[in-house]
Amino acid sequence: MYMYSTGTVHCTEREQKMTISEFATSRGKQPQVISRYINRHPEDFKDHTKKTGKAVDLDDRAVEILSEKYPLPKPVTVIQGVPKEEFEELQQENRMLGRKLEASQEAYIKLLSEKQQLELQMKDLLLLEGQVEDFEKRNWFEKIRYRFKR
């Protein structure tokens, strides 16, 4: 293992360099955000960054400091093509809608039963109305005879 000095950054051949752009991309941030943070905290990044052309290389300590501020995004668990949190919300909504459907079905069955009872009562009423009309059409003698037949 060879040690060599590259300006303000001391690296070993086994260390991997990361640029601000690479770090920003891995964190889902714009490179300007990372550069601004580094420029606002020069004491933390002294001897841990090196400008190479347009790119700024970060050593392991700089990456560590930045990782505390900008952690890796949490992996999203995908279930049937939908993120886990959204899937769980949809499942909960589905259960709630299922309960509402059951309540609606019970109410429908109750209303259907009431409708059938009302239809029977309506038939009875129509039948009675028909009997009343028949009775009213009779003369007084037939009305008296009808009462005694019963």
Short mmCIF file of the C-alpha atoms (twelve columns), coordinates in Angstrom:
data_MODEL
# 
_entry.id   MODEL 
# 
loop_
_atom_site.group_PDB 
_atom_site.id 
_atom_site.type_symbol 
_atom_site.label_atom_id 
_atom_site.label_alt_id 
_atom_site.label_comp_id 
_atom_site.label_asym_id 
_atom_site.label_seq_id 
_atom_site.Cartn_x 
_atom_site.Cartn_y 
_atom_site.Cartn_z 
_atom_site.pdbx_PDB_model_num 
ATOM 1   C CA . MET A 1   0.000    0.000   0.000   1 
ATOM 2   C CA . TYR A 2   1.382    3.348   -1.053  1 
ATOM 3   C CA . MET A 3   0.645    6.684   0.585   1 
ATOM 4   C CA . TYR A 4   0.789    9.772   -1.508  1 
ATOM 5   C CA . SER A 5   -0.229   13.351  -1.063  1 
ATOM 6   C CA . THR A 6   -2.506   14.996  -3.601  1 
ATOM 7   C CA . GLY A 7   -2.625   18.622  -2.570  1 
ATOM 8   C CA . THR A 8   -4.901   18.924  0.432   1 
ATOM 9   C CA . VAL A 9   -6.212   15.349  0.287   1 
ATOM 10  C CA . HIS A 10  -4.214   12.448  1.641   1 
ATOM 11  C CA . CYS A 11  -5.344   9.209   0.009   1 
ATOM 12  C CA . THR A 12  -4.278   5.608   -0.220  1 
ATOM 13  C CA . GLU A 13  -4.533   3.717   -3.484  1 
ATOM 14  C CA . ARG A 14  -7.342   1.592   -2.011  1 
ATOM 15  C CA . GLU A 15  -9.574   4.555   -1.135  1 
ATOM 16  C CA . GLN A 16  -12.264  5.321   -3.639  1 
ATOM 17  C CA . LYS A 17  -12.807  8.943   -4.515  1 
ATOM 18  C CA . MET A 18  -16.278  10.300  -4.921  1 
ATOM 19  C CA . THR A 19  -17.145  13.585  -6.549  1 
ATOM 20  C CA . ILE A 20  -19.791  16.014  -5.350  1 
ATOM 21  C CA . SER A 21  -21.884  15.162  -8.411  1 
ATOM 22  C CA . GLU A 22  -21.724  11.434  -7.684  1 
ATOM 23  C CA . PHE A 23  -22.604  11.988  -4.026  1 
ATOM 24  C CA . ALA A 24  -25.490  14.313  -4.942  1 
ATOM 25  C CA . THR A 25  -26.861  11.817  -7.456  1 
ATOM 26  C CA . SER A 26  -26.695  8.989   -4.914  1 
ATOM 27  C CA . ARG A 27  -28.703  11.096  -2.459  1 
ATOM 28  C CA . GLY A 28  -31.205  12.462  -4.944  1 
ATOM 29  C CA . LYS A 29  -29.955  16.038  -4.479  1 
ATOM 30  C CA . GLN A 30  -28.605  18.694  -6.807  1 
ATOM 31  C CA . PRO A 31  -24.791  19.093  -6.786  1 
ATOM 32  C CA . GLN A 32  -25.238  22.798  -5.953  1 
ATOM 33  C CA . VAL A 33  -26.902  21.854  -2.660  1 
ATOM 34  C CA . ILE A 34  -23.903  19.756  -1.637  1 
ATOM 35  C CA . SER A 35  -21.401  22.417  -2.776  1 
ATOM 36  C CA . ARG A 36  -23.271  25.094  -0.841  1 
ATOM 37  C CA . TYR A 37  -23.184  22.957  2.325   1 
ATOM 38  C CA . ILE A 38  -19.442  22.341  1.937   1 
ATOM 39  C CA . ASN A 39  -18.779  26.064  1.352   1 
ATOM 40  C CA . ARG A 40  -20.816  27.029  4.421   1 
ATOM 41  C CA . HIS A 41  -18.877  24.590  6.637   1 
ATOM 42  C CA . PRO A 42  -15.226  25.028  5.598   1 
ATOM 43  C CA . GLU A 43  -13.876  23.944  9.007   1 
ATOM 44  C CA . ASP A 44  -15.492  20.517  8.649   1 
ATOM 45  C CA . PHE A 45  -14.204  19.899  5.121   1 
ATOM 46  C CA . LYS A 46  -10.701  21.363  5.418   1 
ATOM 47  C CA . ASP A 47  -8.221   18.823  3.956   1 
ATOM 48  C CA . HIS A 48  -11.098  16.518  2.945   1 
ATOM 49  C CA . THR A 49  -11.909  17.919  -0.521  1 
ATOM 50  C CA . LYS A 50  -9.829   18.439  -3.626  1 
ATOM 51  C CA . LYS A 51  -10.742  20.302  -6.767  1 
ATOM 52  C CA . THR A 52  -9.777   18.433  -9.933  1 
ATOM 53  C CA . GLY A 53  -10.684  20.485  -12.984 1 
ATOM 54  C CA . LYS A 54  -14.372  21.250  -12.600 1 
ATOM 55  C CA . ALA A 55  -15.033  18.308  -10.255 1 
ATOM 56  C CA . VAL A 56  -14.507  18.343  -6.502  1 
ATOM 57  C CA . ASP A 57  -13.325  15.043  -5.052  1 
ATOM 58  C CA . LEU A 58  -14.433  14.002  -1.569  1 
ATOM 59  C CA . ASP A 59  -12.420  11.743  0.722   1 
ATOM 60  C CA . ASP A 60  -13.993  9.197   3.070   1 
ATOM 61  C CA . ARG A 61  -14.317  11.709  5.941   1 
ATOM 62  C CA . ALA A 62  -16.099  14.252  3.694   1 
ATOM 63  C CA . VAL A 63  -18.472  11.548  2.504   1 
ATOM 64  C CA . GLU A 64  -19.085  10.551  6.125   1 
ATOM 65  C CA . ILE A 65  -19.882  14.151  7.152   1 
ATOM 66  C CA . LEU A 66  -22.163  14.650  4.170   1 
ATOM 67  C CA . SER A 67  -23.867  11.295  4.781   1 
ATOM 68  C CA . GLU A 68  -24.928  12.481  8.221   1 
ATOM 69  C CA . LYS A 69  -26.549  15.559  6.683   1 
ATOM 70  C CA . TYR A 70  -27.866  13.814  3.549   1 
ATOM 71  C CA . PRO A 71  -28.502  10.130  4.341   1 
ATOM 72  C CA . LEU A 72  -29.239  7.609   1.637   1 
ATOM 73  C CA . PRO A 73  -32.922  7.493   0.730   1 
ATOM 74  C CA . LYS A 74  -34.772  4.661   2.415   1 
ATOM 75  C CA . PRO A 75  -35.433  1.806   0.041   1 
ATOM 76  C CA . VAL A 76  -39.049  1.537   -1.028  1 
ATOM 77  C CA . THR A 77  -40.618  -1.860  -0.626  1 
ATOM 78  C CA . VAL A 78  -42.824  -2.499  -3.619  1 
ATOM 79  C CA . ILE A 79  -45.779  -4.887  -3.388  1 
ATOM 80  C CA . GLN A 80  -47.508  -5.740  -6.641  1 
ATOM 81  C CA . GLY A 81  -46.004  -2.659  -8.292  1 
ATOM 82  C CA . VAL A 82  -47.134  -0.295  -5.504  1 
ATOM 83  C CA . PRO A 83  -44.926  1.158   -2.712  1 
ATOM 84  C CA . LYS A 84  -45.515  -0.588  0.632   1 
ATOM 85  C CA . GLU A 85  -46.947  2.460   2.453   1 
ATOM 86  C CA . GLU A 86  -49.380  3.164   -0.369  1 
ATOM 87  C CA . PHE A 87  -50.271  -0.533  -0.541  1 
ATOM 88  C CA . GLU A 88  -51.066  -0.588  3.201   1 
ATOM 89  C CA . GLU A 89  -53.203  2.567   2.868   1 
ATOM 90  C CA . LEU A 90  -55.075  0.972   -0.031  1 
ATOM 91  C CA . GLN A 91  -55.620  -2.199  1.994   1 
ATOM 92  C CA . GLN A 92  -57.026  -0.184  4.903   1 
ATOM 93  C CA . GLU A 93  -59.302  1.769   2.545   1 
ATOM 94  C CA . ASN A 94  -60.388  -1.517  0.970   1 
ATOM 95  C CA . ARG A 95  -61.326  -2.944  4.400   1 
ATOM 96  C CA . MET A 96  -63.283  0.210   5.240   1 
ATOM 97  C CA . LEU A 97  -65.140  0.064   1.910   1 
ATOM 98  C CA . GLY A 98  -65.872  -3.628  2.536   1 
ATOM 99  C CA . ARG A 99  -67.497  -2.752  5.881   1 
ATOM 100 C CA . LYS A 100 -69.525  -0.002  4.204   1 
ATOM 101 C CA . LEU A 101 -70.608  -2.461  1.500   1 
ATOM 102 C CA . GLU A 102 -71.746  -4.981  4.116   1 
ATOM 103 C CA . ALA A 103 -73.738  -2.284  5.927   1 
ATOM 104 C CA . SER A 104 -75.294  -1.183  2.628   1 
ATOM 105 C CA . GLN A 105 -76.227  -4.773  1.768   1 
ATOM 106 C CA . GLU A 106 -77.871  -5.239  5.165   1 
ATOM 107 C CA . ALA A 107 -79.818  -1.996  4.713   1 
ATOM 108 C CA . TYR A 108 -80.854  -3.090  1.206   1 
ATOM 109 C CA . ILE A 109 -82.101  -6.447  2.498   1 
ATOM 110 C CA . LYS A 110 -84.090  -4.684  5.235   1 
ATOM 111 C CA . LEU A 111 -85.612  -2.255  2.719   1 
ATOM 112 C CA . LEU A 112 -86.467  -5.099  0.363   1 
ATOM 113 C CA . SER A 113 -88.243  -6.924  3.178   1 
ATOM 114 C CA . GLU A 114 -90.166  -3.757  4.093   1 
ATOM 115 C CA . LYS A 115 -91.095  -3.267  0.427   1 
ATOM 116 C CA . GLN A 116 -92.488  -6.800  0.225   1 
ATOM 117 C CA . GLN A 117 -94.522  -6.218  3.399   1 
ATOM 118 C CA . LEU A 118 -95.872  -2.947  1.980   1 
ATOM 119 C CA . GLU A 119 -96.809  -4.684  -1.278  1 
ATOM 120 C CA . LEU A 120 -98.751  -7.343  0.666   1 
ATOM 121 C CA . GLN A 121 -100.489 -4.647  2.692   1 
ATOM 122 C CA . MET A 122 -101.297 -2.782  -0.534  1 
ATOM 123 C CA . LYS A 123 -102.847 -5.932  -2.049  1 
ATOM 124 C CA . ASP A 124 -104.923 -6.431  1.092   1 
ATOM 125 C CA . LEU A 125 -105.998 -2.782  0.968   1 
ATOM 126 C CA . LEU A 126 -106.965 -3.017  -2.701  1 
ATOM 127 C CA . LEU A 127 -108.900 -6.199  -2.006  1 
ATOM 128 C CA . LEU A 128 -110.754 -4.506  0.865   1 
ATOM 129 C CA . GLU A 129 -111.451 -1.454  -1.303  1 
ATOM 130 C CA . GLY A 130 -112.924 -3.758  -3.924  1 
ATOM 131 C CA . GLN A 131 -115.116 -5.402  -1.310  1 
ATOM 132 C CA . VAL A 132 -116.243 -2.010  0.001   1 
ATOM 133 C CA . GLU A 133 -117.134 -0.898  -3.528  1 
ATOM 134 C CA . ASP A 134 -119.098 -4.115  -4.081  1 
ATOM 135 C CA . PHE A 135 -120.901 -3.626  -0.768  1 
ATOM 136 C CA . GLU A 136 -121.726 0.005   -1.561  1 
ATOM 137 C CA . LYS A 137 -123.179 -0.965  -4.949  1 
ATOM 138 C CA . ARG A 138 -125.733 -3.252  -3.311  1 
ATOM 139 C CA . ASN A 139 -129.136 -2.076  -2.307  1 
ATOM 140 C CA . TRP A 140 -130.157 -1.964  1.335   1 
ATOM 141 C CA . PHE A 141 -131.721 -5.448  1.279   1 
ATOM 142 C CA . GLU A 142 -128.564 -7.121  -0.130  1 
ATOM 143 C CA . LYS A 143 -126.458 -5.280  2.429   1 
ATOM 144 C CA . ILE A 144 -128.526 -6.681  5.300   1 
ATOM 145 C CA . ARG A 145 -128.476 -10.198 3.803   1 
ATOM 146 C CA . TYR A 146 -124.679 -9.944  3.338   1 
ATOM 147 C CA . ARG A 147 -124.242 -9.089  7.032   1 
ATOM 148 C CA . PHE A 148 -126.255 -12.076 8.180   1 
ATOM 149 C CA . LYS A 149 -124.386 -14.514 5.898   1 
ATOM 150 C CA . ARG A 150 -121.185 -13.945 7.685   1 
# 
